[in-house]
Amino acid sequence: MTDQLLISIDNGVGRIRLNRPKAIHALTTEMCAAMIDTLLAWRQDDSVVAVMLDHAPSPDGDPKLSRGFCAGGDIAMLAGSAKGDCAQAEQFFHTEYRLNHLLFVYEKPVIAFIDGIVMGGGVGISDPARFRIATERTTYAMPETGIGLFPDVGGGWFLPRMPGRAGAWLATTGARIKGADCLAIGIATHYMASDKLDAVKARIIADPDGLGEILDEMSDTPPPSQWEARREDIDRLFASDRYQDILAALQADGSEWARAQLATLATKSPQTIKVALRQMAEGAAFTDFADNMRNEYRIGCHVIRRPDFIEGVRAVIFDKDNAPRWNPATPEEVTDELIDSLFAPLPPEKEWTPLPQLRG
């Protein structure tokens, strides 16, 4: 078992604690595979009545190493693989998406404590959980368009099912929202002060059958949601599934907030913003989560072979100049034919499939 996870069973509660503090617990292929193996075993174990997902505290108590639940996936590995044959990146996506799907269909209650940073891959393992607990420290985002990727790990399913156009706004801009916003949008099922979490976890372990009542009882009233205050603007200005229409609406509005959204969008990959908008339109129509994950795996395999991914990682992660040179450079240059090619089916033997144990 990987030391990147701390796995235990405590009075019927299966615990999976992410344990890569220096990487804000970013997921590796090994971590995803170990989580799958563990969850499959617990599925068959009648002594396990619930599963708790959180992150381990920093071993030396350094608060800088306890900044979040999960910052995403192993971007450095993905970019390195994309420069070569893409095999490692494809293996990661395939395994990670199987984990996302397993959590989505998991019969036993899963409780995810999304305390601190929860982005990308962290969203993928927490959004499917039955109970999702946010705190005043929660910062939630799907920032993939800023590195030439797209909001995967189930984003095509969850984002369009958020109220109004919240999902379109989050997907295109990569906006970072707080715990109160997560509760208002429905990303979180409960909100509570972070200093309560240890006590809540202890109570759940003592009485796992009463976990729903415990969470309800221990919840706090959140501060006002900034998303809620902006919802009317978001729903109106991000109403279209067409990127140029969103840009035109923001330009015509001309408010300070609209100008700020335009400035943010100008830093993102035009290609992957168009991908995200189509991904969500298609995802909204799916009735089976597995179909969404198959769609996202196709996109992932195609997108990592496009120049924007390696360039985005260079600009944001490695060189940190935050000056990516996107190709194509403008929304107008991103043709329908290019977007169609990024959604094209893979050869049958390359397509994503759920775990064999879950195929009905």
Buried (B, 14 or more C-beta within 10 A) or exposed (E): EBEBBBBEBBEBBBBBBBBBBEBBBBBBBBBBBBBBEBBBEBBEEEEBBBBBBBBBBBEEEEEEBBBBBBBBBBBEBBBBBBEEEBEBBBBBBBBBBBBBBBBBBBEBBBBBBBBBBBBBBBBBBBBBBBBBBBBBBBBBBBBBBBBBBBBBBBBBBBBBEBBBBBBBBBBBBBBBBBBBBBBBBEBBBBBBBBEBBEEBBEBBBEBBEEBBEBBEEBBBEBEEBBBBEBBEBBBEBBBBBBBBBBBEBBEEBEEEBBEEBBEBBEBBBBBBBBBBBBBBBBBBEBEEBBBBBBBBBBBBBBBBEBBBBBBBBBBBEEEEEEEBEBBBEEBEEBEEEBBEEBBEEBEEEEEBBBBEEBEE
